[in-house]
Amino acid sequence: MERNFQSAEALSAALRAGEVTSLELTDEAIAGIERDDKAINAICVPDFDRARAAAREADAARARGEDRPLLGIPVTVKESFNMAGLPTTWGMPQYQDFVPAEDALQVSRLKAAGAVILGKTNVPLGLQDIQSFNEIHGTTNNPWDHTRTSGGSSGGSAAALASGFGALSIGSDLAGSLRTPAHFCGIYAHKPTVGLVATRGMIAPPSPALPTDLDLAVAGPMARTARDLTLLLDVMAGPDPLTHGIAYNLTLPPARHDRLADFRVLVLDDHPFIPTSSAVRAGVSRVADALSDSGARVEHHSPLLPDLAEAARLYRQLLFSGSVARFPVDAYAQLQTRAAALSPDDQTLDADMLRAMVMTHRDWLEATTRRDLHRQAWRHLFTEFDAVLCPITPTPAFPHDHNPDPLSRRLDIDGTPHPYFDQLVWAGAATMPGLPSTAIPTGPSPEGLPVGVQLIGPMFEDRTPLRLAELLEQKIGGFQPPN
């Protein structure tokens, strides 16, 4: 395999053995970007001069006998993370010249671990789409089919990894923004337990970088192998020293099992609000069959499973109530008028979304109480199961759709159109209760597009779905470079 597609683990071994230098790896990655990224448009803010300088520093550090977790490894960073000296725009034209004064905490952790940052990767406007395009940086294409999306909002990072532009990337996830691009591009990603990874500096401009506990959103690792996810998560995990003190030490529980045969897995491929395409259903089945063949206990039903319909409605309430926090007053007033005109009998997901956008704080507190009940139900479920296997979205990567009114967009599922944002329900299954979820590739669809699934694990037991992902990679294979 071309060195640009090797894992961070393999590159680290080559660096330690003296088979290659960090500067050589960095130059090779930059050459690949300069050769191939015109067609993909994953790297929206290159930082090649500083990357080469960091690579030289990494080589000098290694010559002095230093060894850090990511020493000399070329990586990328989602555009939404602040990097001193580079613009942070979140795709918003009015902030195209906004340059933060200091690095986001996760960028600092990457640098402290010795990583070489090649640049920043593309995102949708305000991170609020399942695609990655904006007026400043244009559209990121799927490396497998340039007419299709790479996903969003970490679509640039997923496309970069699938194209061999760096060994690792960091992204974020509120509505599947790590997992969906991984699924669409055939790579691995991990949505950590909410609160596990500090997010200071992953903030929309021009807001100050404050240590904030986010309600649903997380930052997390993306990679081409499952083991690399764990390597990067160990660098990223831990609270913000501004709120918990520098001496705070975080230890995650070990994985529950080390063999596929010991895992107990609940398999889901039906959702009450949206069908699952035959291609994604086949991907779920491939993983379920591999588990069964390995002796794992696989079930397709459990009375312990929280109600997926109620969970989807609750997720949308929590998600969209926060999405309008910075809307102009007149735009918010229009939403209030539209919500007031809804019929009480209208129980569609779109109606739920509109009501959520204008919900009161009293209603929001009631929603958080119901979320706590769901978390309790998941705790009971995970006494009988170790992971839940299910889709990430109902389809493989879909064709670019830049209709300026997202509510008018439709998602084609095996020939039938569905409301565009209804596809978020599977991502919300893990996001709403704050659970960890690892996205893994399962092999191609009949059209040759990547198909991924997610492995949802118990809260703060991130190592369990990550270990299951490693074992499944050994069993069914993992990332394959685009043809």
KETI-181256 format. One record per residue: x, y, z of N, C-alpha, C in turn. Coordinates in steps of 0.2 Angstrom, whole numbers, plus 5000, padded with zeros to 4 digits. Layout:
XYZXYZXYZ
...
This chain:
500449945000500050005000500450065000
500350114996500650184996500750205003
501350235004501450255011500950305014
500650355009500150405011499550365014
499450305012498850275015498950225021
499550225023499750185029499450215036
499350175041499050195047499550235051
499350275056499750315060500250265064
499950205066500350155070500950125065
500750115059501350085055501850145053
501650205052502050255051502550275057
502250265063502650275069503150225070
502950165068503450105068504050125064
503850145058504350165053504850215055
504550265058504950325061505350305066
505150255071505550235076506150195074
506050155068506550115066507050145061
506850215060507350255056507250235048
506750205047506550195039506350255035
506150305039505850365036505950425041
505950485038505950545042505250575042
505050615047504450645047504450695041
504950725040504950775034504850735028
505050675027504950635021504150625021
503950605026503150585026502750645025
502950705028502650765027502650795019
503250785016503350805009502950755005
502850695006502450645002501750665003
501550685009500850695010500650765006
501050815007500950875003500950864996
501350824993501350804986500750774984
500450734988499850694987499250744987
499250794991498750844991498750894985
499350914984499450954978499250924971
499350854971499250814965498450804965
498150784970497450754970496950794973
497050854977496550884980496150934976
496450944970495950994966495350964964
495350894964494750854962494250844968
494550844974494250824980494050884984
494550934985494350994989494250984996
494650944999494650925006495050975010
495650995008496051035012495851105010
495451145014495251215013495751265015
496151245020496651295022497351255023
497751255018498451225019498851265023
499351225027499851255031500451225030
500751215024501251175022501951205025
502051265025502651295028502751275035
502251285039502251265046502351195047
501951155043502051085043502751055042
503051085037503751065036504251085042
504051145045504451165051504351115057
503751095058503551055063503850985062
503850955056504150895054504950895056
505250955054505950955055506050955063
505650985067505650985074505550915077
505150875074504950815076505550765075
505850775069506450735067507050745072
507150815074507650835079507450805086
506850805088506650775094506750705094
506650665089506750595089507550585089
507950625086508650615086508950625093
508550665097508750675104508450615109
508150575106507850515110507150525112
506850575110506150585112505650535108
505050525111504550475108503950495111
503450525107502850545109502350505105
501650505107501150465104501150475096
501150545094501050555087501650595084
502250575087502850615085503050605077
502950665074503150665067502550635062
501950625065501450595060501050655057
500950655050500550705047499850695048
499450755050498750745052498450815049
497750805049497350865047496850885053
496550945053496150965058495551005055
494950985057494351015054494351095055
494051125050494151195050493851235056
493351205059493051235065493451235071
494051205071494451215077494951275076
495051315081495451375081496151345080
496551375075497251375075497551445074
498051455079498351525079498651535072
498451595069498851615062498451585056
497851545057497451525052496751545053
496351565047495651585048495251525051
494751545055494251495057493651535055
493251505050492651535047492051495048
492051435050491451385050491051395043
491451415038491051425031490651485030
490751535035490251595035490651655032
490451675026490751725023490951795027
490551815031490651875035491251865040
491551805041492051785045492651765042
492751775035493251745031493951765033
493951825037494651855039494751845046
494251805050494351795057494951755058
495451775062496051735064496151735071
496051675074496051675082496751685084
496851705090497451715093497851655096
497451605098497751545101497451485098
497751425099497551365096496951335101
496451295098496051255101496351205106
496051195111496351145116496551075112
496151055108496350995104496951005100
496951055097497551075092498151075097
498151105102498751105107498951035109
498450995110498550925112498850885106
498650895100498950865094499750885094
499850945095500550975094500950945100
500650945106501050915112501250845111
500750805107500950735105501450725100
501650785097502150785091501850775084
501150785083500850785077501150845072
501150825066501250875061500650895057
500350955058499750975055499851005048
499550975044499550985037499151045035
498551055038498051105037497451095039
496951135037496251125040495751095034
495251065036494851025031494151065031
493851055025493151095024492551065028
492151115028491551105032490951135029
490251125031489751165028489651225032
489251275029489051335032488851325040
489151355044488951345051488951275054
489251225051489251155052488651125052
488151155049487451135049487151105043
487551055041487351015035487650945035
487350905031487550835030488050825024
488150885021488650895016489150945018
489750955014490251005016490351045010
490051105010490151155005489951225008
490251275006490151345008490451395003
490251455004490451504999491151524999
491451515004492251535005492651475001
492551415003492951365001492651314996
492051324994491751274989491551214992
491551164987491251094989491751044989
491651004994492150944995491750884992
492050854987491850794984491950724987
491550674986491750614989492250574985
492850554988493350524984493150464980
492650434981492350374978491950394972
491650454972491150474967491150544967
491450584963491450664964490850694963
490350664961489650684960489250684967
489550654971489150644978489550674984
489150684989489450714995489950674999
490450705002490850675007490550665014
489950705014489650705021489750765025
489450775030489650835034489450825042
489650865046490050925044490850915044
491050855046491750835046491950805039
491550825034491650795027492350805024
492650865025493350875023493850825026
493750815032494250775036494150695033
493550675032493450605030493650605023
493550655018493850645012494550645011
494850685016495650695016495950625018
495650595023495850525025495750475020
495250475016495050425011495550435005
495850495004496250514999496950515001
497150495007497850485009498150555011
497750605013498050665015498150665022
498650635025498750635032498450565035
498750545041498550485043497950485048
497850545051497350555056496950625055
496450635058496050695058495650705064
495550765066495050775072494450815069
493850795071493250825069492750825075
492150845074491650855079490950815077
490550805081489950775080489350795085
488850825081488250845085487650805082
487650795075487150755072487450705067
487950675069488250625065488850655061
489150705063489650745059490350705059
490450665063491050615063490850555059
490250525061490050455059489850455052
489450505050489150505043489650515038
490150565038490650565033491150505033
491250475039491650405039491250355035
490550355036490150305032490150315025
490150385023490150395016490750385012
491350395016492050395013492350325015
492150285019492450215020492950215025
492950265030493450265035493150255042
493550265047493350245054493350315057
492850325062492750375066492450355073
492650395078492350385085492050445088
491350435089491050495093491150475101
491550515104491650495111490950505116
490950475121490450495126490450565127
489850595128489850665129490250695135
490650745134491050765140491750735141
491850685137492550645138493050685135
492950725129493450765126493350835126
493750875129493650945130493650985123
493251035122493051065116493251135116
493651165121493751235120494151255114
493951305111494251325104493951295098
493451255099493051225094492351265094
492451325092491851375093491751425087
491151435085491051485080491251555081
491551575075491851645076491251695076
491351755080491951775083491951765091
491651715093491551695100492151685103
492251705109492851685113492851615115
493551585115493651515116493551505124
492951485126492851475133492851395135
492951375141492851305143492151295144
491851265139491051255140490951185139
490451165143490151095143489551095138
489651065132489151065127488651015129
488051025126487450985128487450915124
487650915118487550865114488250845110
488550905108489150895103489750875107
490150835103490850815105491350825100
491950825102492550815097492850745097
493050725091493250655091493750635086
494050575086494550555081494250525075
494650535069494450505063495150465060
495050415057495650375055495550325050
496050285047495950235042495950165045
496050165052496050095055495750105062
495450055065495150065072495650075077
496250045076496750055082497050125082
497050155076497250225076496750275079
496050255079495550285083495750295090
495950235093496150225100496750275102
497250265097497850305098497650375098
497250405094497150475094496650495100
496150455101495750465107496150475113
496650435114497050435120497450505121
497550535115497850605115497350655116
496750645114496150695114495850695121
495750635124495250625130495550665136
495050685140495250715146494950785147
494750805153494450875154494850935152
494550995152494851055151495251075158
495951085157496251105163496051165166
495651215162495451275165494851265170
494451205169493951195174494051135178
494551085177494651035181495351025184
495751075183496451075185496951035181
497551055181497951015176498150945179
498150935185498350875188497750815187
497150835185496650785184496850735179
496750675181496950615177496350575176
496250555169495750525167495850455165
495550405168495650335166494950305164
494950275157494350245155494350175156
493750145158493750075159494050035153
494349975154494549935148493949905144
494049885138493549855134493249795138
492649785138492349725141492649655139
492749655133493049585130493649595125
493949545124494549545119494449495114
493849455114493749415108493049425105
492949415099492249425096491749375099
492049315101491549265103491249285110
491549335114491249355120490849415120
490749445114490349505114489549485113
489149525116488449525116488149585112
487849575106487749635102487049625100
486649685101485949695098486049725091
485749705087485749725080485049755078
485149815075484549855073484649875066
484049875062484149905055483449935053
482949935058482349965056482250025061
481950085058481850135062481150155061
480750175066480050195065479950255061
480450295060480250355056480550355049
480950315047481250315040481550245039
481450225032481650155030482450155029
482750095029483450085028483550055021
483950085017484050065010484349995010
484249955005484549885004485249885005
485649935003486349935003486549945010
486249985014486449995021486249935025
485649905024485449845027485949785026
486149785020486649735018487349745022
487549805023488149815027488049795034
487449815037487249785044487249715044
487049675039486949605039487649575039
488149605035488849585034489149585041
489049635045489349635052489049585056
488349585056488049535061488249465059
488249445053488449385051489149365053
489649415053490349405055490349395063
489949435066489849425073489649355075
489049335072488849265073489349205071
489649215066490149165063490749165068
490849215072491349215077491149185084
490549175085490249145091489949195096
489949265093489649315097488849305098
488649325104487849325105487549385101
487149365096486849415092486049415093
485749465095485049475095484749525091
484149525088483849575084483249605088
483149585094482549625097482749615105
482549665108482649665116482049715119
481749695124481249735127481649795131
482249785132482649835136482749895131
482749895124482849945120482450005121
482750065123482250125123481850135117
481350165118480850185112481250225107
481350205101481650235096481350295093
480650295093480250355091480250405096
480150395102480250445107480950475107
481450435106482150455107482250505101
481950485095482050535089481750595090
481150595093480850665094481250705099
481450675104481750705110482450735107
482750695103483450715100483350775096
482750785092482650835088482450895092
482150885098481950945102482650975105
483050935107483650955110484150985105
484150955099484650975094484351045091
483751055089483551115086483351165090
483251155097483151215101483851255102
484351215101485051255102485251285095
484951265090485251285083485051355081
484551385085484351455083484551505088
485051485093485251525098485451595096
485751595090486051655088485651685082
485051665081484651695075484551765076
484551805071484251875072483551875075
483351925078482751935081482151925077
482251955071481651955066481551885063
482151845062482051785059481751735065
481951745071481651705076480951715077
480751785076480051795077479651765071
479951755065479551725060479451645062
479951615065479951545067479351545072
479351585077478751585082478051585078
478051635073477351635070477251575066
477751545063477551475059477451425064
477751425070477651365075476951375078
476751435079476051445082475451425077
475651425070475151415065475051335064
475551295067475451225066474851195070
474551145066474051105069474251065075
473951055080474151015086474150945083
473750925078473750855075474450845071
474750895069475350885065475950855069
476050795069476550765073477150735068
477250775063477850755058478450775062
479050745059479650765062479850845060
479650865054479750935053479350985057
478750965059478351005064478751005071
478950945073479350935079479950985079
480250985073480851025073480651105074
480151125071479951195071479751215078
479351165081479151185088479751185093
480251145092480851135096481251205095
481251235089481651295088481451355092
480751355095480551405099480251385105
480551325108480251295114480551345120
480151345125480351385131480851345135
481151385140481651345144481351295149
480751305151480351255155480251195151
480051205144480051145140480651105139
481251145139481851115138482051075144
481951105150482151065156481750995156
481051005154480650935154481050885149
481250915143481650875138482250835141
482650875145483250855148483050795153
482450805157482250755162482150685158
481750695152481650635148482250605146
482750645144483350615142483750575147
483650595153483950565159483650495160
482950495158482650425159482850375153
483050405147483250365142483950345144
484350385147485050365149484950305154
484550305158484450255163484250185159
483750195154483550135150484150105147
484650145144485250125141485650085146
485750115152486150075157485850005158
485250005158484949935159485049885153
485049915147485149875141485849855141
486349895143487049875143487249825149
486749805153486849755157486849685154
486449685148486249625144486649625138
486849685135487249685129487849725130
488349715126488949755126489049815121
488649805115488649855110487949845106
487749905103487149905098487449915091
487349875086487549885079486949905075
487049965072486449995068486750045063
486350065058486550115053486750175056
487050215052487250285053486850335050
486650325043486150355039485850295035
485250315032484850265029485150245022
485650285019485950275012486650285012
486950255007487650275006487650355004
488250375002488350445000487850464994
487550524995487050544990487250594986
486950604980487250664976487250734979
487650774977487650844979486950874979
486750904984486150944984486151004987
486251064983486351124986485751174986
485151144986484551184987484651224993
484551294992484651334998484151335003
483551295002483151285007483151215009
483551195014483651125016483051085017
482451125019481851085021481551065015
481751085009481451065002481851004999
482450995002482750934999482450875001
482550824997482350754998482950704997
482850655002483350595001483050534998
483350514993483050454989483250394993
482850354995482950284998482650234994
483050204990482750144986482250174981
482250234979481750254974481250294977
481150304984480650344987480950404990
480650464989480950524992480750535000
481150555004481050565011481350635013
481050665018481250735020482050725022
482450775020483150775020483350765027
483150795032483450795039483150735043
482650695040482450635044483050585044
483550595040484050545040484450545047
484350605050484750615056484550565062
484050525061483750495067484250435070
484650405065485050355067485650385071
485950445069486450475072486250495079
485650515080485350545086485250485091
485250425089485150365094485750365099
486350385097486850385101486950455104
486850505100486950575102486550595108
485850585107485450615112485550585119
485750525121485950505127486650515129
487050535124487750545125488250485125
488050435121488350375121488950375116
489450335118490050325113489850285107
490050305101489850265095490450265090
490650205088491150195083490950185076
491150225071490950205064491450165061
491250115057491650065054491450055047
491950045042491750025035491549945035
491049935031490849865030490949835023
491149875019491249855012490849895007
490849885001490549924996489849904995
489449954993488749944990488749914983
488249894980488249864974488449914969
488349984970488650034966489350054967
489650014972490350034973490550084978
489950104981490050164986490250134993
490550164998490650135004490050135008
490050085013489450085017489750075024
489550115029489750105036489150095041
489350065047488850055052489150085058
488750095064489050115070488950065075
489350065080489350015086489350065092
488750065095488550105101488750065107
489050105111489350065117489050105124
489250075130488950105136489350175137
489050215141489250275143489950275146
490450305144491150315147491550245146
491250195142491550135141491750135133
492050195131492250195124492650145122
493050115126493550065124493249995121
492549995123492249935121492049935114
491649985112491549985104492149995100
492650025103493350035099493649965098
493649925104493949855103493549815099
492949815099492449775094492649795087
492749865086492949885079493549855077
494049855081494749825079494649745078
494249715082494149645080493749625074
493249675072492849665066493349685060
493749735061494249745056494649685054
494849655059495249585057494849535054
494249535055493749485053493549495046
493249565045492949575038493349625034
493949645036494349695033494049765035
494449815032494349885034494349935028
494749985029494750035024495050015018
494850035012495150015005495150085002
495750104999495850164995495350164989
495050224988494650234982494950204975
494550174971494850154965495050214960
